[in-house]
């Protein structure tokens, strides 16, 4: 599920649906909501409207059947934020996820994410540091490292953001969000060869990628980059 390789994410979705047929646990529904969130963020699915209805059904079943499971709560929090843009509900679920298991890095990830999009930057940054620390040397280290990079970038800590973005990319070369931030932050520091390498990798991973889309397309997933002031048209355009 967390490899970010399209074929393995597809396999995770298939296995979870098969598991649901055998044993309909709330956790499997929550993980399916997480898988579909990943596929949406990674732009692997075009029918967002149909996907939103499917995810909503998974979220409702998961919460109704395993309301105290930290992984259920963190996955559904992420899904609510991504598909419903519901910061309040995402924050409530994430807070409960942390309360259920304070040693779960995914719970702190969800709490950081909800506060980031809610504009509570100090809380978001502190939570992302906790998530990243708990996630070290686990299969989700790339995920929590990017979350720390993201909150650091929005908080103006660009050198820290660049460091953790690089860690995330090293651990998950197919994960696209770190590459977008590498391009933006490296260009801000004048490290154009690094920015160019990130752009070239994005071209390999996204058939419809262009620097122009990164700069000008409101549907391209760079909203937090814009918020952090990392979209510098004059510098990025040179990489087009």
C-alpha positions in Angstrom: 0.0 0.0 0.0 2.8 2.5 0.9 5.2 1.6 -2.0 3.6 4.3 -4.2 4.2 1.9 -7.2 1.0 1.8 -9.2 1.0 -1.9 -9.7 1.6 -2.7 -6.0 -1.1 -0.2 -4.9 -3.5 -1.9 -7.3 -2.5 -5.2 -5.7 -3.1 -3.8 -2.3 -6.6 -2.7 -3.3 -7.3 -6.2 -4.8 -6.1 -8.0 -1.7 -8.1 -5.7 0.7 -11.3 -6.3 -1.3 -10.7 -10.0 -1.2 -10.1 -9.8 2.6 -13.4 -7.9 2.9 -15.3 -10.7 1.1 -13.8 -13.2 3.6 -14.0 -11.1 6.8 -15.7 -7.7 6.6 -13.6 -5.8 9.2 -13.8 -2.1 9.6 -10.0 -1.9 9.4 -10.1 -3.3 5.8 -12.6 -0.7 4.8 -10.4 2.0 6.4 -7.3 0.8 4.6 -9.2 0.7 1.3 -10.1 4.3 1.9 -6.4 5.0 2.4 -5.5 3.1 -0.7 -8.0 5.0 -2.8 -6.7 8.3 -1.3 -3.2 7.3 -2.4 -4.4 6.5 -5.9 -6.2 9.8 -6.1 -3.2 11.9 -4.8 -0.9 10.0 -7.1 -3.4 10.8 -10.0 -3.9 7.1 -10.8 -7.8 7.5 -11.0 -9.7 10.0 -13.1 -13.3 9.4 -12.0 -13.1 11.5 -8.8 -16.9 11.8 -8.3 -17.4 8.0 -8.4 -14.3 7.5 -6.2 -15.6 10.0 -3.6 -18.8 7.9 -3.2 -16.9 4.7 -2.8 -14.5 6.2 -0.2 -17.4 7.7 1.7 -19.0 4.2 2.1 -15.7 2.7 3.3 -15.2 5.5 5.8 -18.7 5.2 7.3 -18.5 1.4 7.6 -15.0 1.6 9.1 -15.9 4.1 11.8 -19.2 2.4 12.7 -17.5 -1.0 13.2 -14.1 -0.2 14.7 -14.4 3.3 16.2 -11.5 2.9 18.6 -8.9 1.5 16.2 -6.1 4.0 15.8 -5.3 2.9 12.2 -9.0 3.1 11.3 -9.2 6.6 12.7 -6.0 7.9 11.0 -6.9 6.4 7.6 -10.4 7.8 7.6 -9.2 11.2 8.8 -6.9 11.3 5.8 -9.7 10.3 3.4 -12.1 12.9 4.8 -9.5 15.6 4.3 -8.7 14.5 0.7 -12.1 13.8 -0.6 -14.4 16.0 1.5 -12.0 18.9 2.4 -13.5 18.5 5.8 -10.8 19.8 8.2 -13.0 19.7 11.3 -14.0 16.1 10.8 -10.5 15.1 9.8 -9.1 16.8 12.9 -11.6 15.1 15.2 -10.8 11.6 13.8 -7.0 12.3 13.9 -7.2 13.5 17.5 -9.0 10.3 18.5 -6.5 8.3 16.5 -3.6 9.8 18.6 -5.6 9.3 21.8 -6.1 5.6 20.9 -2.4 4.9 20.3 0.2 7.6 20.9 2.9 5.4 19.5 1.3 5.2 16.1 3.2 7.4 13.6 0.2 7.3 11.2 -2.0 8.8 13.9 0.4 11.7 14.3 0.7 12.0 10.5 -3.1 12.4 10.3 -3.1 15.0 13.2 -0.3 17.0 11.5 -2.2 16.9 8.2 -5.5 18.1 9.6 -3.8 20.9 11.5 -1.7 21.9 8.5 -4.8 22.3 6.3 -6.6 23.9 9.2 -3.9 26.6 9.5 -2.6 25.5 12.9 1.0 25.5 11.8 2.7 25.2 15.2 0.6 22.2 16.1 1.0 20.7 12.7 4.8 21.0 12.8 5.1 19.5 16.3 2.9 16.6 15.2 4.9 16.0 12.1 8.1 15.9 14.1 6.5 13.2 16.3 5.3 11.3 13.3 8.7 11.4 11.6 10.5 10.3 14.8 8.1 7.4 15.4 8.3 6.4 11.7 12.1 6.2 11.6 13.3 2.8 10.3 9.8 1.6 9.5 8.0 1.1 6.2 6.3 4.4 6.5 9.4 6.5 7.1 9.2 8.0 3.6 5.6 9.0 4.3 6.3 10.7 7.7 9.5 12.3 6.4 7.6 14.0 3.7 4.9 15.2 6.1 7.7 16.8 8.2 9.1 18.3 5.0 5.7 19.7 4.1 5.0 21.3 7.4 8.5 22.6 7.6 8.1 24.2 4.1 4.8 25.9 5.0 6.4 27.1 8.3 9.3 28.7 6.4 11.9 26.1 7.5 13.1 25.6 3.9 16.5 23.9 4.6 14.8 21.4 6.9 12.1 20.9 4.3 14.7 20.2 1.6 16.5 17.7 3.9 13.4 15.6 4.7 12.1 15.9 1.2 15.4 14.3 0.0 15.0 11.6 2.6 11.5 10.8 1.5 12.5 10.7 -2.2 15.5 8.4 -1.4 13.2 5.9 0.4 10.4 6.0 -2.2 11.7 7.1 -5.6 8.2 6.6 -7.2 6.4 8.9 -4.7 5.6 12.1 -6.6 5.0 14.8 -4.0 8.6 14.9 -2.7 9.8 15.5 -6.3 7.5 18.5 -6.7 8.9 20.0 -3.5 12.4 19.1 -4.5 11.9 21.1 -7.7 10.4 24.0 -5.9 12.8 24.2 -2.9 15.9 23.5 -4.9 15.0 26.2 -7.4 14.5 28.6 -4.5 18.1 27.9 -3.3 19.4 28.2 -6.8 20.3 24.5 -7.0 19.0 24.2 -10.6 20.6 20.9 -11.4 18.8 19.3 -8.5 15.6 20.9 -9.5 16.1 19.7 -13.1 16.6 16.1 -12.0 13.3 16.3 -10.0 11.5 17.6 -13.0 12.9 15.0 -15.3 11.8 12.2 -12.8 8.3 13.7 -12.7 8.2 13.6 -16.5 9.0 9.9 -16.3 6.3 9.2 -13.7 3.5 11.4 -15.1 2.6 11.2 -18.8 0.9 14.6 -18.7 3.4 16.4 -16.6 4.8 19.8 -17.6 6.4 22.6 -15.7 3.7 24.9 -17.1 1.1 22.7 -15.3 3.0 22.9 -12.1 3.1 26.7 -12.3 -0.3 27.5 -13.8 -2.8 24.6 -13.5 -5.0 25.0 -10.4 -5.9 21.3 -10.5 -2.3 20.2 -10.3 -1.5 19.1 -6.6 0.8 22.0 -5.6 -1.6 24.0 -3.4 0.7 23.8 -0.4 3.7 24.7 -2.6 1.9 27.9 -3.5 1.1 28.6 0.1 4.8 28.1 1.0 5.9 30.4 -1.8 7.7 27.6 -3.6 6.2 28.2 -7.0 8.7 30.7 -8.6 7.6 31.0 -12.2 10.7 32.7 -13.4 13.0 30.0 -12.0 10.8 26.9 -12.7 10.0 28.1 -16.3 13.7 27.6 -17.2 13.2 23.9 -16.5 10.4 23.6 -19.1 
